[in-house]
Amino acid sequence: MNRYLTGFLSAAALLLAAPFAAGSDNDTFASAVKAGKAGINVRARYEHVDQDNVPEKADALTARLRLNYKTGAWNGWSGFAEYDHVFHLLSDFNSGAGTSPGRGQYPVVADPKGSDLNQLYLGYKVNDDSMFRFGRQRILLDNQRFVGGVGWRQNEQTYDGLTFTTTALSNTTLQYSYIAYVRRIFGQSVSSGKNNVDSHLLNARIGLADGWTLTPYYYYIDNQDVPAFSTGTAGARLAGGFKAGDTGEIKLVAEFATQSDAANNPVSFDAQYVHFDAAWVLENGLSVGIGYESLGGDASVSGASFRTPLATLHKFQGWADRFLATPAEGIDDVFATVRYRAGQWNLTVVYHDFSAESGSGDFGTEFDLSADTKISDNYSILFKGAFFSGDSPGYPDTNKFWIMFVAGY
């Protein structure tokens, strides 16, 4: 029997047998359906890419229509469905992974057109502390450095599996997910749009004194379609802060993880991840931060660098997306961030300096800029740019610019 079906039957039997202590919001299934809430979201984005080693410039105008519906609760059960369709209004770009044949002369803008059942799951609330979710779902852990939804792209990454979340342990939120398939951003029209996996994700967020949190985790990925993505990653994240004067606060993050090959990975390796981040946040809307992130590598062994195949990669190592795959030598990223709220606008400036973690190579530098505002409760607009200057032939100069408009109801 298919392992995904086996998992479904086991989960269904468990849920049906479980006691429900949280009370019922609706007397009948029909009333729960009627009590549900529908949503609609439209996100239109223009993206321009100028990349030195690609002959043409990319101009992409895409739009995503998202429709969703969440039922009310009935005896602890609820359901959620979400459908996306991505339109190409201006298509002078390569959407990547073989989704746009004949456009190799353009840089990649990874927003392939088409329809996608983004989420479809059943939820069951066992009691006030614990719940299950089974089906296609969004899984976002911590800052999404290791497990995320790639929400910046028009077609989101979601997961087919089972998630259990509980706060039954004192000051702790424990989450376990079993994943059978990763539904990647390239959609179902190409083989790389779906990965068959046998993965277990365990994350425990523990509340400490004075607002500090400690989050140990272990992520086991057995990727049967891409063996090089099969890894075991264990680590811990410490986050918190303290007052700095009458109007300021220092916020700190420290994280360490170690990774090794797992399952069918053809390369035997061990690599480390280190992250430190400090920000001075003032009440006038200004914050200034400095950070360091390192993903280990070994240039002498192909495929031995630290990997993050489930991450929301666009959030890290620069918005120009030059380091979606960790270089063989690993990568050190030293970055500084300034944020300021000017009236209704949120302004962000980030500077990155990239170099090899193993050896003395320099990869380049990057400036990132963004400005966004909410026009009203239902509308927002974003202007964003990324300007990467390469110091190595393998990392060409790349400039990107975006204008994005979002309407949601």
Buried (B, 14 or more C-beta within 10 A) or exposed (E): EEEBEEBBEEBBEBBEEBEBEBEBBBEEEEEBBEBBEEEEBBBBBBBBBBBEEBEBBBBBBBBBBBBBBBBBBBBBBBBBBBBBBBBBEEBBBBBBBBBBEEBEEBBBBBBBBBEBEBBBBBBBBBBEBBBBBBBBBBBEBBBBBBBBBBBBBBBBBBBBBBBBBBBEEEEBBBBBBBBBBBBBBBBBEBEBBBBBBBBBBBBBBBEEEEEBBBBBBBBBBBBEEBBBBBBBBBBBBBBBBEEEEEEBBBBBBBBBBBBEBBBEBEBEBEBBBBBBBBBBBBEEBBBBBBBEBBBBBBBEEEBBBBBBBBBBBBBBBBBBBBBEEBBBBBBBBBBEBBBBEEEEBBBBBBBBBBBBBBEEBEBBBBBBBBBBBEEEEEEBBBBBBBBBBBBBEEBBBBBBBBBBBBBEE
